[in-house]
């Protein structure tokens, strides 16, 4: 009976602690020199094009300003982008995207003005 009680207590602790452990803040790692990373430039251009498909606002990609990546069921990118808005003015934006290399799939998670 003691073993059963001990297992029940351990199980209860795991059930309570698991959501907190899995929802921890992601750890982002800076991308060294995004201007000289063709892959990052490609992802930025893709993020702007995908946003334009969804929002129909005519943004035009200029360049990547900075970026970071985190490992999460693929590679998650946080990209700071400079793009021309629909008035032709350069503006700063931040895109979050997930790239699942194994499945050859990209998902734009968020795109909006940078703070």
GIHU-V390325 format. One record per residue. N is the residue number from 1. RES is the residue in three letters. SS is DSSP state (@ for helix, = for strand, . for the rest). PHI is phi in whole degrees, 0 to 359 (* if undefined). NEAR is the number of other ideal C-beta (glycine too) atoms within 10 Angstrom. Layout:
N	RES	SS	PHI	NEAR
N	RES	SS	PHI	NEAR
//
This chain:
1	UNK	.	*	5
2	UNK	@	297	6
3	UNK	@	297	7
4	UNK	@	298	8
5	UNK	@	295	9
6	UNK	@	297	10
7	UNK	@	296	10
8	UNK	@	296	10
9	UNK	@	295	10
10	UNK	@	298	10
11	UNK	@	300	10
12	UNK	@	298	10
13	UNK	@	296	10
14	UNK	@	296	10
15	UNK	@	298	9
16	UNK	@	286	9
17	UNK	@	281	10
18	UNK	@	304	10
19	UNK	@	300	8
20	UNK	@	289	8
21	UNK	@	291	8
22	UNK	@	276	7
23	UNK	.	260	8
24	UNK	.	298	7
25	UNK	.	302	6
26	UNK	.	290	12
27	UNK	.	260	9
28	UNK	.	264	13
29	UNK	=	243	10
30	UNK	=	298	11
31	UNK	.	271	18
32	UNK	.	318	10
33	UNK	.	231	11
34	UNK	@	300	21
35	UNK	@	297	11
36	UNK	@	256	8
37	UNK	.	247	15
38	UNK	@	306	7
39	UNK	@	297	11
40	UNK	@	292	20
41	UNK	@	301	15
42	UNK	@	298	11
43	UNK	@	296	24
44	UNK	@	296	27
45	UNK	@	300	16
46	UNK	@	297	17
47	UNK	@	299	27
48	UNK	@	294	23
49	UNK	@	299	13
50	UNK	@	295	16
51	UNK	@	298	22
52	UNK	@	298	16
53	UNK	@	300	9
54	UNK	@	276	9
55	UNK	@	259	11
56	UNK	.	53	8
57	UNK	.	251	10
58	UNK	.	70	12
59	UNK	.	300	19
60	UNK	=	233	14
61	UNK	=	298	19
62	UNK	=	254	14
63	UNK	=	194	13
64	UNK	=	273	23
65	UNK	=	265	16
66	UNK	=	200	16
67	UNK	=	197	23
68	UNK	=	213	16
69	UNK	=	224	18
70	UNK	=	222	16
71	UNK	=	271	10
72	UNK	.	201	10
73	UNK	.	47	9
74	UNK	.	130	17
75	UNK	=	243	14
76	UNK	=	260	19
77	UNK	=	245	23
78	UNK	=	243	19
79	UNK	=	240	25
80	UNK	=	263	17
81	UNK	=	235	26
82	UNK	=	253	16
83	UNK	=	217	24
84	UNK	=	278	15
85	UNK	.	280	14
86	UNK	.	290	11
87	UNK	.	265	7
88	UNK	.	80	8
89	UNK	.	264	8
90	UNK	=	291	11
91	UNK	=	223	15
92	UNK	=	261	12
93	UNK	=	225	21
94	UNK	=	236	18
95	UNK	=	243	25
96	UNK	=	242	16
97	UNK	=	220	22
98	UNK	=	243	16
99	UNK	=	244	17
100	UNK	=	256	13
101	UNK	.	299	9
102	UNK	.	301	7
103	UNK	.	265	9
104	UNK	.	53	7
105	UNK	=	226	10
106	UNK	=	238	16
107	UNK	=	227	12
108	UNK	=	277	17
109	UNK	=	277	12
110	UNK	=	206	11
111	UNK	=	206	21
112	UNK	=	191	11
113	UNK	=	301	9
114	UNK	.	281	14
115	UNK	.	277	6
//
